[in-house]
Amino acid sequence: MWVRQARREDIPRVAEIFVFVRREKFFPVFQYEPYSFGELQVLPVAREYEASPGRLGNVLVYDDGIVRGFLELDGEEVKHLYVEPFFRGRGIGAALLEYAVKARGARWLWVLEKNPQAVRFYERHGFALTGEKEREEGTEEYLLRMEKPAV
């Protein structure tokens, strides 16, 4: 298995993936340039991870010699699951999610309503929409809650 606990030396790559995937997936929905191309920069994101070692302890990376994706947890919640766009379709997201569920007890997450590709991905991996939704802070867009039923 190529999934492992993130280490300090992974921070630049995690930050890079974080920034580029958020721009790719969220800018078309939110259309807010000051955040996507102003605030959202690799160096500040990397500094956030460095300043919070506890946060890095909740990050898993897929590393087969190259860090190709990562998953960040907050307890049982999947906070972020991002795969470098060039490496999608290779089972990287599935491997990260499966590991997080089995080894770390991941059970639920929020997904952007206008990201049906992500909803379908999580459904294929046993997560189901709960019917609960809330607005993404400061926007008119909705997040949908998904949970993995206990086995």
DSSP file (Angstrom, degrees, kcal/mol; ACC not computed):
  #  RESIDUE AA STRUCTURE BP1 BP2  ACC     N-H-->O    O-->H-N    N-H-->O    O-->H-N    TCO  KAPPA ALPHA  PHI   PSI    X-CA   Y-CA   Z-CA
    1    1 A M              0   0    0      0, 0.0    61,-0.0     0, 0.0    94,-0.0   0.000 360.0 360.0 360.0 142.1    0.0    0.0    0.0
    2    2 A W        +     0   0    0      2,-0.0    61,-2.9    62,-0.0     2,-0.4   0.352 360.0 105.5-100.1   2.7    1.2    3.4   -0.9
    3    3 A V  E     +A   62   0A   0     59,-0.2     2,-0.3    92,-0.1    59,-0.2  -0.717  43.7 153.9 -89.2 133.7   -0.8    5.3    1.7
    4    4 A R  E     -A   61   0A   0     57,-2.3    57,-2.9    -2,-0.4     2,-0.2  -0.947  49.0 -76.7-149.3 168.0    1.2    6.6    4.7
    5    5 A Q  E     -A   60   0A   0     -2,-0.3    55,-0.2    55,-0.2    52,-0.1  -0.472  55.9-109.1 -65.4 136.0    1.2    9.3    7.4
    6    6 A A        -     0   0    0     53,-2.8     2,-0.3    50,-0.4    53,-0.1  -0.378  33.9-156.1 -66.7 147.2    2.3   12.7    6.1
    7    7 A R    >   -     0   0    0     -2,-0.1     3,-2.2    -3,-0.1     4,-0.5  -0.787  32.8 -98.9-119.8 165.9    5.7   13.9    7.2
    8    8 A R  G >  S+     0   0    0      1,-0.3     3,-1.6    -2,-0.3    -1,-0.0   0.857 121.2  59.1 -53.2 -39.6    7.1   17.4    7.4
    9    9 A E  G 3  S+     0   0    0      1,-0.3     4,-0.3     2,-0.1    -1,-0.3   0.618  97.5  62.5 -69.9 -10.1    8.9   17.0    4.1
   10   10 A D  G <> S+     0   0    0     -3,-2.2     4,-2.7     1,-0.2     3,-0.4   0.616  77.1  92.9 -84.1 -13.9    5.5   16.4    2.4
   11   11 A I  H <> S+     0   0    0     -3,-1.6     4,-2.8    -4,-0.5     5,-0.3   0.874  81.3  50.8 -54.4 -47.1    4.2   19.8    3.3
   12   12 A P  H  > S+     0   0    0      0, 0.0     4,-2.1     0, 0.0    -1,-0.2   0.912 114.7  44.1 -59.7 -39.2    5.2   21.6    0.1
   13   13 A R  H  > S+     0   0    0     -3,-0.4     4,-2.6    -4,-0.3     5,-0.2   0.911 113.3  50.2 -71.5 -41.7    3.6   18.9   -2.1
   14   14 A V  H  X S+     0   0    0     -4,-2.7     4,-2.8     1,-0.2    -1,-0.2   0.930 112.4  48.3 -59.7 -45.2    0.4   18.8    0.0
   15   15 A A  H  X S+     0   0    0     -4,-2.8     4,-2.5    -5,-0.3    -2,-0.2   0.903 110.7  51.1 -62.8 -41.6    0.1   22.6   -0.2
   16   16 A E  H  X S+     0   0    0     -4,-2.1     4,-2.3    -5,-0.3     5,-0.2   0.941 112.9  44.2 -62.1 -48.3    0.6   22.5   -3.9
   17   17 A I  H  X S+     0   0    0     -4,-2.6     4,-2.5     1,-0.2     5,-0.4   0.930 112.3  54.1 -61.7 -45.5   -2.0   19.9   -4.5
   18   18 A F  H  X S+     0   0    0     -4,-2.8     4,-2.0    -5,-0.2    -2,-0.2   0.930 112.0  43.5 -52.9 -51.3   -4.4   21.7   -2.1
   19   19 A V  H  X S+     0   0    0     -4,-2.5     4,-2.2     1,-0.2    -1,-0.2   0.933 116.2  44.4 -65.0 -48.5   -4.1   25.0   -3.9
   20   20 A F  H  X S+     0   0    0     -4,-2.3     4,-2.2    -5,-0.2    -1,-0.2   0.867 114.7  47.0 -71.8 -35.3   -4.4   23.7   -7.4
   21   21 A V  H  X S+     0   0    0     -4,-2.5     4,-2.9    -5,-0.2     5,-0.4   0.911 111.7  51.4 -72.1 -40.4   -7.3   21.3   -6.8
   22   22 A R  H  X>S+     0   0    0     -4,-2.0     4,-2.6    -5,-0.4     5,-0.8   0.918 112.0  47.2 -61.2 -41.7   -9.2   24.0   -4.9
   23   23 A R  H  X5S+     0   0    0     -4,-2.2     4,-1.3    -5,-0.2    -2,-0.2   0.950 114.6  46.9 -62.3 -47.0   -8.7   26.4   -7.8
   24   24 A E  H  <5S+     0   0    0     -4,-2.2    -2,-0.2    -5,-0.2    -1,-0.2   0.912 124.0  30.1 -61.8 -45.4   -9.8   23.8  -10.3
   25   25 A K  H  <5S+     0   0    0     -4,-2.9     4,-0.3    -5,-0.1    -2,-0.2   0.821 128.4  33.5 -88.0 -33.4  -12.9   22.6   -8.5
   26   26 A F  H >X5S+     0   0    0     -4,-2.6     4,-3.0    -5,-0.4     3,-0.7   0.800 102.2  67.1-100.9 -31.2  -14.1   25.6   -6.6
   27   27 A F  H 3X<S+     0   0    0     -4,-1.3     4,-2.7    -5,-0.8    -3,-0.1   0.919  98.5  54.9 -59.7 -42.4  -13.3   28.7   -8.7
   28   28 A P  H 34 S+     0   0    0      0, 0.0    -1,-0.2     0, 0.0    -2,-0.1   0.822 116.6  39.1 -59.8 -27.3  -15.8   27.7  -11.4
   29   29 A V  H <4 S+     0   0    0     -3,-0.7    -2,-0.2    -4,-0.3    -3,-0.1   0.931 127.4  29.3 -84.1 -52.3  -18.5   27.5   -8.7
   30   30 A F  H  < S-     0   0    0     -4,-3.0    -3,-0.2     2,-0.1     3,-0.1   0.773  79.4-159.0 -85.7 -27.5  -17.6   30.5   -6.5
   31   31 A Q     <  +     0   0    0     -4,-2.7     2,-0.7    -5,-0.4    -4,-0.1   0.858  38.3 145.4  52.0  40.7  -16.0   32.8   -9.1
   32   32 A Y    >>  -     0   0    0      1,-0.2     4,-2.2    -5,-0.1     3,-0.7  -0.816  26.1-178.4-114.4  93.3  -14.2   34.7   -6.4
   33   33 A E  H 3> S+     0   0    0     -2,-0.7     4,-2.7     1,-0.2     5,-0.4   0.842  75.0  64.4 -61.5 -39.3  -10.8   35.8   -7.7
   34   34 A P  H 34>S+     0   0    0      0, 0.0     5,-2.2     0, 0.0     4,-0.4   0.871 114.3  33.8 -57.3 -34.7   -9.5   37.5   -4.6
   35   35 A Y  I <4>S+     0   0    0     -3,-0.7     5,-3.1     3,-0.2     3,-0.3   0.955 121.0  45.7 -80.0 -54.9   -9.6   34.2   -2.7
   36   36 A S  I  <5S+     0   0    0     -4,-2.2    -3,-0.2     1,-0.2    -1,-0.1   0.808 131.8  19.4 -62.2 -33.0   -8.7   31.8   -5.6
   37   37 A F  I  <5S+     0   0    0     -4,-2.7    -1,-0.2    -5,-0.2    -2,-0.1   0.327 133.9  36.3-122.2   5.9   -5.8   33.8   -7.0
   38   38 A G  I   5S+     0   0    0     -5,-0.4    -3,-0.2    -4,-0.4    -2,-0.1   0.636 126.0  22.0-116.7 -74.8   -5.0   36.1   -4.0
   39   39 A E  I   <S+     0   0    0     -5,-2.2     2,-1.4     1,-0.1    -3,-0.2   0.886 108.5  78.1 -65.2 -40.5   -5.3   34.5   -0.6
   40   40 A L      < +     0   0    0     -5,-3.1     2,-0.3    -6,-0.2    -1,-0.1  -0.564  64.2 143.5 -80.7  91.8   -5.0   30.9   -1.9
   41   41 A Q     >  -     0   0    0     -2,-1.4     4,-1.8     1,-0.1     5,-0.2  -0.943  56.2-122.5-131.1 150.7   -1.3   30.5   -2.5
   42   42 A V  H  > S+     0   0    0     -2,-0.3     4,-2.8     1,-0.2     5,-0.2   0.917 106.1  52.7 -60.5 -48.1    1.1   27.6   -1.9
   43   43 A L  H  > S+     0   0    0      1,-0.2     4,-2.4     2,-0.2    -1,-0.2   0.926 110.5  45.4 -61.6 -48.2    3.5   29.2    0.5
   44   44 A P  H  > S+     0   0    0      0, 0.0     4,-1.9     0, 0.0    -1,-0.2   0.893 113.9  50.4 -62.8 -36.5    0.8   30.5    3.0
   45   45 A V  H  X S+     0   0    0     -4,-1.8     4,-1.8     2,-0.2    -2,-0.2   0.932 110.7  49.5 -65.1 -43.6   -0.9   27.1    2.9
   46   46 A A  H  X S+     0   0    0     -4,-2.8     4,-2.4     1,-0.2    -1,-0.2   0.900 109.0  52.6 -60.5 -40.3    2.4   25.3    3.6
   47   47 A R  H  X S+     0   0    0     -4,-2.4     4,-2.4    -5,-0.2    -1,-0.2   0.867 104.8  56.1 -64.5 -36.0    3.0   27.7    6.5
   48   48 A E  H  X S+     0   0    0     -4,-1.9     4,-0.6     2,-0.2    -1,-0.2   0.923 109.9  45.1 -61.0 -43.9   -0.4   26.8    7.9
   49   49 A Y  H >< S+     0   0    0     -4,-1.8     3,-0.8     1,-0.2     7,-0.4   0.910 113.4  50.0 -66.2 -41.5    0.5   23.1    7.9
   50   50 A E  H 3< S+     0   0    0     -4,-2.4    -2,-0.2     1,-0.2    -1,-0.2   0.876 107.9  53.6 -63.8 -37.1    4.0   23.8    9.4
   51   51 A A  H 3< S+     0   0    0     -4,-2.4    -1,-0.2     1,-0.2    -2,-0.2   0.610 110.7  49.7 -74.4 -11.6    2.5   26.0   12.2
   52   52 A S    XX  +     0   0    0     -3,-0.8     4,-1.6    -4,-0.6     3,-1.0  -0.690  57.8 173.5-131.8  80.5    0.2   23.2   13.2
   53   53 A P  H 3> S+     0   0    0      0, 0.0     4,-1.5     0, 0.0    -1,-0.1   0.830  83.0  60.5 -56.4 -32.1    2.0   19.9   13.7
   54   54 A G  H 34 S+     0   0    0      1,-0.2     4,-0.3     2,-0.2    -5,-0.1   0.873 102.1  52.5 -62.5 -36.1   -1.2   18.4   15.0
   55   55 A R  H X4 S+     0   0    0     -3,-1.0     3,-2.0     1,-0.2    -1,-0.2   0.929 106.0  52.5 -65.3 -45.1   -2.9   19.2   11.7
   56   56 A L  H >< S+     0   0    0     -4,-1.6     3,-1.8    -7,-0.4   -50,-0.4   0.823  99.1  65.5 -61.0 -30.4   -0.2   17.4    9.8
   57   57 A G  T 3< S+     0   0    0     -4,-1.5    -1,-0.3     1,-0.3    -2,-0.2   0.646  98.8  53.9 -65.6 -14.0   -0.8   14.4   12.0
   58   58 A N  T <  S+     0   0    0     -3,-2.0    15,-2.6    -4,-0.3     2,-0.5   0.222  91.1  97.1-102.3  12.1   -4.2   14.1   10.5
   59   59 A V  E <   - B   0  72A   0     -3,-1.8   -53,-2.8    13,-0.2     2,-0.4  -0.889  51.4-168.3-109.6 131.1   -3.0   14.0    6.9
   60   60 A L  E     -AB   5  71A   0     11,-3.0    11,-2.4    -2,-0.5     2,-0.3  -0.895   9.6-159.4-108.9 144.0   -2.4   10.9    4.9
   61   61 A V  E     -AB   4  70A   0    -57,-2.9   -57,-2.3    -2,-0.4     2,-0.7  -0.922  18.9-133.6-122.5 152.1   -0.5   10.9    1.6
   62   62 A Y  E     +AB   3  69A   0      7,-2.3     6,-2.5    -2,-0.3     7,-0.8  -0.930  37.6 173.0 -99.0 114.4   -0.4    8.6   -1.4
   63   63 A D  E     + B   0  67A   0    -61,-2.9     4,-0.2    -2,-0.7    -2,-0.1  -0.942  26.3 157.3-134.5 109.4    3.3    8.2   -2.1
   64   64 A D  S    S-     0   0    0      2,-1.4     3,-0.1    -2,-0.5    -1,-0.1  -0.102  98.0 -54.4-114.4  32.2    4.7    5.8   -4.6
   65   65 A G  S    S+     0   0    0    -63,-0.1     2,-0.4     1,-0.1    -2,-0.1   0.014 139.4  58.4 112.5 -21.8    7.9    7.9   -4.9
   66   66 A I  S    S-     0   0    0     -4,-0.0    -2,-1.4     0, 0.0     2,-0.8  -0.997  89.5-121.7-133.4 132.2    5.8   10.9   -5.8
   67   67 A V  E     +B   63   0A   0     -2,-0.4    -4,-0.2    -4,-0.2     3,-0.1  -0.684  39.0 170.9 -74.5 113.2    3.1   12.4   -3.5
   68   68 A R  E     -     0   0A   0     -6,-2.5    16,-2.7    -2,-0.8     2,-0.3   0.569  56.9 -10.9-104.8 -13.8    0.1   12.1   -5.8
   69   69 A G  E     -BC  62  83A   0     -7,-0.8    -7,-2.3    14,-0.3     2,-0.3  -0.978  57.2-149.1-172.4 169.5   -2.7   13.0   -3.4
   70   70 A F  E     -BC  61  82A   0     12,-2.6    12,-2.3    -2,-0.3     2,-0.4  -0.987   4.6-152.3-150.9 159.9   -3.7   13.5    0.2
   71   71 A L  E     -BC  60  81A   0    -11,-2.4   -11,-3.0    -2,-0.3     2,-0.4  -1.000  11.8-158.7-133.6 133.3   -6.5   13.1    2.6
   72   72 A E  E     -BC  59  80A   0      8,-2.9     7,-2.6    -2,-0.4     8,-1.6  -0.955  10.0-163.2-117.4 132.4   -7.0   15.2    5.7
   73   73 A L  E     - C   0  78A   0    -15,-2.6     2,-0.3    -2,-0.4     5,-0.2  -0.731  19.4-166.3-109.5 157.4   -9.1   14.1    8.7
   74   74 A D  E >  S- C   0  77A   0      3,-2.4     3,-1.9    -2,-0.3     2,-0.4  -0.782  74.4 -59.4-137.1  93.5  -10.7   15.8   11.6
   75   75 A G  T 3  S-     0   0    0     -2,-0.3    -1,-0.1     1,-0.3     0, 0.0  -0.571 121.9 -15.5  65.6-122.8  -11.7   13.0   13.9
   76   76 A E  T 3  S+     0   0    0     -2,-0.4    31,-3.4    30,-0.1    32,-1.9   0.438 119.1  99.5 -90.0  -1.0  -14.2   10.9   11.9
   77   77 A E  E <   -Cd  74 108A   0     -3,-1.9    -3,-2.4    29,-0.2     2,-0.8  -0.728  69.4-138.8 -92.9 132.7  -14.7   13.7    9.3
   78   78 A V  E     +Cd  73 109A   0     30,-2.8    32,-0.6    -2,-0.4    -5,-0.2  -0.808  25.3 178.0 -82.3 111.0  -12.9   13.7    5.9
   79   79 A K  E     +     0   0A   0     -7,-2.6     2,-0.3    -2,-0.8    -6,-0.2   0.889  64.0   5.1 -83.5 -42.8  -12.0   17.3    5.6
   80   80 A H  E     +C   72   0A   0     -8,-1.6    -8,-2.9     2,-0.0     2,-0.3  -0.998  50.8 177.9-145.6 138.2  -10.1   17.2    2.3
   81   81 A L  E     +C   71   0A   0     -2,-0.3     2,-0.4   -10,-0.2   -10,-0.2  -0.868  22.7 165.7-138.5 105.0   -9.4   14.5   -0.3
   82   82 A Y  E     -C   70   0A   0    -12,-2.3   -12,-2.6    -2,-0.3     2,-0.4  -0.975  17.7-168.3-129.1 133.7   -7.4   15.9   -3.2
   83   83 A V  E     -C   69   0A   0     -2,-0.4   -14,-0.3   -14,-0.2     5,-0.1  -0.972  38.4-101.7-119.8 134.2   -5.6   14.1   -6.0
   84   84 A E    >   -     0   0    0    -16,-2.7     3,-2.3    -2,-0.4     4,-0.3  -0.302  34.1-127.3 -49.8 126.8   -3.2   15.8   -8.4
   85   85 A P  G >  S+     0   0    0      0, 0.0     3,-1.2     0, 0.0    -1,-0.1   0.814 106.1  60.1 -52.8 -35.1   -5.2   16.2  -11.6
   86   86 A F  G 3  S+     0   0    0      1,-0.2    -2,-0.1   -18,-0.0   -18,-0.0   0.691 109.1  44.2 -67.0 -17.1   -2.5   14.6  -13.7
   87   87 A F  G X  S+     0   0    0     -3,-2.3     3,-0.7   -19,-0.2     5,-0.3   0.238  82.5 125.7-114.7  13.1   -2.8   11.4  -11.7
   88   88 A R  T <   +     0   0    0     -3,-1.2    -4,-0.0    -4,-0.3     0, 0.0  -0.306  60.2  41.0 -70.6 157.2   -6.6   11.0  -11.4
   89   89 A G  T 3  S+     0   0    0      1,-0.0    -1,-0.2    -2,-0.0    -2,-0.0   0.600  86.4  99.4  83.7  11.6   -8.3    7.8  -12.5
   90   90 A R  S <  S-     0   0    0     -3,-0.7    -2,-0.1     0, 0.0    -1,-0.0   0.274 101.1-100.8-111.9   8.0   -5.6    5.5  -11.0
   91   91 A G  S  > S+     0   0    0      3,-0.0     4,-2.3     4,-0.0     5,-0.2   0.593  84.8 126.7  85.5  10.0   -7.3    4.6   -7.8
   92   92 A I  H  > S+     0   0    0     -5,-0.3     4,-2.4     2,-0.2     5,-0.2   0.945  74.7  44.4 -68.6 -49.0   -5.4    7.1   -5.6
   93   93 A G  H  > S+     0   0    0      1,-0.2     4,-2.6     2,-0.2     5,-0.2   0.904 114.0  51.5 -61.3 -41.0   -8.4    8.7   -4.1
   94   94 A A  H  > S+     0   0    0      2,-0.2     4,-2.9     1,-0.2     5,-0.2   0.910 109.6  49.5 -62.4 -42.9  -10.0    5.3   -3.5
   95   95 A A  H  X S+     0   0    0     -4,-2.3     4,-2.2     2,-0.2    -2,-0.2   0.918 112.7  47.0 -63.8 -43.4   -6.9    4.1   -1.8
   96   96 A L  H  X S+     0   0    0     -4,-2.4     4,-2.4     2,-0.2    -2,-0.2   0.930 115.2  45.6 -63.2 -45.3   -6.7    7.1    0.5
   97   97 A L  H  X S+     0   0    0     -4,-2.6     4,-2.4     2,-0.2    -2,-0.2   0.921 112.3  50.4 -66.5 -44.2  -10.4    7.0    1.4
   98   98 A E  H  X S+     0   0    0     -4,-2.9     4,-2.7     1,-0.2     5,-0.3   0.918 112.6  47.2 -60.3 -43.9  -10.4    3.2    2.0
   99   99 A Y  H  X>S+     0   0    0     -4,-2.2     4,-3.1    -5,-0.2     5,-0.7   0.925 111.0  51.5 -62.6 -45.0   -7.3    3.6    4.3
  100  100 A A  H  X5S+     0   0    0     -4,-2.4     6,-2.2     1,-0.2     4,-1.0   0.881 113.6  44.9 -61.6 -38.6   -8.9    6.5    6.2
  101  101 A V  H  X5S+     0   0    0     -4,-2.4     4,-0.9     4,-0.3    -2,-0.2   0.954 122.1  35.3 -69.1 -50.8  -12.1    4.5    6.7
  102  102 A K  H  <5S+     0   0    0     -4,-2.7    -2,-0.2    -5,-0.2    -3,-0.2   0.912 130.5  27.6 -73.6 -44.4  -10.4    1.2    7.8
  103  103 A A  H  <5S+     0   0    0     -4,-3.1    -3,-0.2    -5,-0.3    -1,-0.2   0.724 132.8  29.2 -94.3 -23.0   -7.4    2.5    9.7
  104  104 A R  H  <<S-     0   0    0     -4,-1.0    -3,-0.2    -5,-0.7    -2,-0.1   0.439  99.4-116.8-121.1  -2.5   -8.6    5.9   11.0
  105  105 A G     <  +     0   0    0     -4,-0.9    -4,-0.3    -6,-0.3    -3,-0.1   0.763  42.8 178.1  75.3  24.7  -12.4    5.5   11.4
  106  106 A A        +     0   0    0     -6,-2.2    -1,-0.2     1,-0.2   -29,-0.2  -0.418  10.7 158.6 -61.6 133.4  -13.4    8.1    8.8
  107  107 A R        +     0   0    0    -31,-3.4    41,-3.0     1,-0.3     2,-0.3   0.561  49.8  20.9-133.3 -19.5  -17.2    8.1    8.6
  108  108 A W  E     +dE  77 147A   0    -32,-1.9   -30,-2.8    39,-0.2    -1,-0.3  -0.958  49.2 171.8-153.5 168.1  -18.5   11.3    7.2
  109  109 A L  E     -dE  78 146A   0     37,-2.1    37,-2.8    -2,-0.3     2,-0.4  -0.976  30.3-113.8-165.7 167.3  -17.8   14.4    5.1
  110  110 A W  E     - E   0 145A   0    -32,-0.6     2,-0.4    -2,-0.3    35,-0.2  -0.939  30.4-169.8-110.8 139.4  -19.2   17.5    3.5
  111  111 A V  E     - E   0 144A   0     33,-2.4    33,-3.4    -2,-0.4     2,-0.2  -0.984  31.2-103.3-131.3 142.6  -19.2   17.8   -0.3
  112  112 A L  E >   - E   0 143A   0     -2,-0.4     3,-1.9    31,-0.2    31,-0.2  -0.458  25.2-137.9 -65.6 126.9  -20.0   20.8   -2.5
  113  113 A E  T 3  S+     0   0    0     29,-2.8    -1,-0.2     1,-0.3    30,-0.1   0.845 103.0  56.3 -55.1 -36.7  -23.5   20.4   -4.0
  114  114 A K  T 3  S+     0   0    0     28,-0.4    -1,-0.3     1,-0.2     3,-0.1   0.110  89.9  79.9 -87.3  23.8  -22.2   21.6   -7.3
  115  115 A N    X>  +     0   0    0     -3,-1.9     4,-1.8     1,-0.1     3,-0.8  -0.586  50.1 162.6-123.3  68.1  -19.5   18.9   -7.5
  116  116 A P  H 3> S+     0   0    0      0, 0.0     4,-2.6     0, 0.0     5,-0.2   0.774  71.8  63.7 -61.9 -25.8  -21.6   15.9   -8.6
  117  117 A Q  H 3> S+     0   0    0      2,-0.2     4,-2.1     1,-0.2     5,-0.1   0.916 105.3  45.3 -62.2 -42.5  -18.4   14.1   -9.6
  118  118 A A  H <> S+     0   0    0     -3,-0.8     4,-2.6     2,-0.2     5,-0.2   0.905 110.5  53.6 -67.9 -41.4  -17.3   14.1   -6.0
  119  119 A V  H  X S+     0   0    0     -4,-1.8     4,-2.4    -7,-0.2    -2,-0.2   0.946 110.8  46.6 -57.6 -48.3  -20.7   13.0   -4.8
  120  120 A R  H  X S+     0   0    0     -4,-2.6     4,-2.4     2,-0.2    -1,-0.2   0.893 110.0  54.3 -61.9 -40.0  -20.7   10.0   -7.2
  121  121 A F  H  X S+     0   0    0     -4,-2.1     4,-0.9     1,-0.2    -1,-0.2   0.949 111.3  43.9 -58.2 -50.4  -17.1    9.1   -6.1
  122  122 A Y  H  <>S+     0   0    0     -4,-2.6     5,-2.6     1,-0.2     3,-0.5   0.875 111.3  54.2 -66.4 -36.4  -18.1    9.0   -2.5
  123  123 A E  H ><5S+     0   0    0     -4,-2.4     3,-1.8    -5,-0.2    -1,-0.2   0.915 104.2  55.1 -62.7 -41.8  -21.3    7.0   -3.3
  124  124 A R  H 3<5S+     0   0    0     -4,-2.4    -1,-0.2     1,-0.3    -2,-0.2   0.759 107.5  52.5 -60.6 -23.2  -19.2    4.4   -5.1
  125  125 A H  T 3<5S-     0   0    0     -4,-0.9    -1,-0.3    -3,-0.5    -2,-0.2   0.076 129.7 -91.4-105.3  23.8  -17.2    4.1   -1.9
  126  126 A G  T < 5S+     0   0    0     -3,-1.8     2,-0.3     1,-0.3    -3,-0.2   0.474  82.6 130.6  90.0   3.0  -20.2    3.5    0.3
  127  127 A F      < -     0   0    0     -5,-2.6     2,-0.4    21,-0.2    -1,-0.3  -0.662  37.6-161.1 -88.4 147.3  -21.0    7.0    1.5
  128  128 A A  E     -F  147   0A   0     19,-2.9    19,-2.4    -2,-0.3     2,-0.1  -0.963  24.6-106.1-129.8 145.9  -24.6    8.1    1.2
  129  129 A L  E     -F  146   0A   0     -2,-0.4    17,-0.2    17,-0.2    15,-0.0  -0.467  23.8-159.9 -64.9 137.9  -26.2   11.5    1.2
  130  130 A T  E     -     0   0A   0     15,-2.3    -1,-0.1     2,-0.3    16,-0.1   0.604  37.2-115.0 -95.3 -13.9  -28.0   12.2    4.6
  131  131 A G  E    S+     0   0A   0     14,-0.5     2,-0.4     1,-0.4    15,-0.1   0.259  79.2 123.3  92.2 -10.8  -30.3   14.9    3.4
  132  132 A E  E     +     0   0A   0     13,-0.3    13,-2.6     2,-0.0    -1,-0.4  -0.676  34.5 167.6 -84.5 135.7  -28.5   17.4    5.6
  133  133 A K  E     -F  144   0A   0     -2,-0.4     2,-0.3    11,-0.2    11,-0.2  -0.987  13.1-177.6-145.1 156.9  -27.0   20.5    3.9
  134  134 A E  E     -F  143   0A   0      9,-2.0     9,-3.5    -2,-0.3     2,-0.2  -0.977  34.8 -94.0-148.4 158.6  -25.6   23.8    5.0
  135  135 A R  E     -F  142   0A   0     -2,-0.3     2,-0.3     7,-0.2     7,-0.3  -0.501  39.4-111.1 -75.3 141.0  -24.3   26.8    3.2
  136  136 A E    >   -     0   0    0      5,-3.0     3,-2.1    -2,-0.2     5,-0.2  -0.587  57.4 -86.8 -65.2 130.1  -20.6   27.2    2.6
  137  137 A E  T 3  S+     0   0    0     -2,-0.3    -1,-0.1     1,-0.3     3,-0.1  -0.100 109.2   4.1 -49.0 128.1  -19.6   30.0    4.9
  138  138 A G  T 3  S+     0   0    0      1,-0.2    -1,-0.3    -3,-0.1     2,-0.2   0.600 117.6  86.0  75.4  13.3  -20.0   33.4    3.3
  139  139 A T  S <  S-     0   0    0     -3,-2.1    -1,-0.2     2,-0.2  -109,-0.0  -0.790  79.2-123.1-134.7 176.9  -21.6   32.1    0.1
  140  140 A E  S    S+     0   0    0     -2,-0.2     2,-0.2    -3,-0.1    -3,-0.1   0.313  79.4 106.3 -99.6   4.8  -24.9   31.1   -1.4
  141  141 A E        -     0   0    0     -5,-0.2    -5,-3.0    -4,-0.1     2,-0.3  -0.558  63.5-130.7 -90.3 150.8  -23.6   27.6   -2.2
  142  142 A Y  E     - F   0 135A   0     -7,-0.3   -29,-2.8    -2,-0.2     2,-0.4  -0.760   6.9-152.3-105.0 146.6  -24.5   24.4   -0.4
  143  143 A L  E     -EF 112 134A   0     -9,-3.5    -9,-2.0    -2,-0.3     2,-0.4  -0.913  16.4-146.4-106.6 141.3  -22.5   21.6    1.1
  144  144 A L  E     -EF 111 133A   0    -33,-3.4   -33,-2.4    -2,-0.4     2,-0.4  -0.904  11.5-130.0-110.6 137.2  -24.1   18.2    1.4
  145  145 A R  E     -E  110   0A   0    -13,-2.6   -15,-2.3    -2,-0.4   -14,-0.5  -0.697  24.7-173.7 -87.1 135.5  -23.4   15.8    4.3
  146  146 A M  E     -EF 109 129A   0    -37,-2.8   -37,-2.1    -2,-0.4     2,-0.3  -0.974   0.6-170.6-126.8 143.7  -22.5   12.2    3.4
  147  147 A E  E     -EF 108 128A   0    -19,-2.4   -19,-2.9    -2,-0.4   -39,-0.2  -0.955  22.8-133.0-133.3 152.2  -21.9    9.4    5.8
  148  148 A K        -     0   0    0    -41,-3.0   -21,-0.2    -2,-0.3     3,-0.1  -0.926  36.3-122.3-101.4 117.0  -20.6    5.8    5.6
  149  149 A P        -     0   0    0      0, 0.0     2,-0.1     0, 0.0     0, 0.0  -0.275  29.8-104.2 -60.3 143.4  -23.1    3.5    7.4
  150  150 A A              0   0    0      1,-0.1   -43,-0.0   -43,-0.0     0, 0.0  -0.413 360.0 360.0 -66.1 142.5  -21.5    1.5   10.2
  151  151 A V              0   0    0     -2,-0.1    -1,-0.1    -3,-0.1     0, 0.0   0.415 360.0 360.0 -98.3 360.0  -21.0   -2.1    9.3
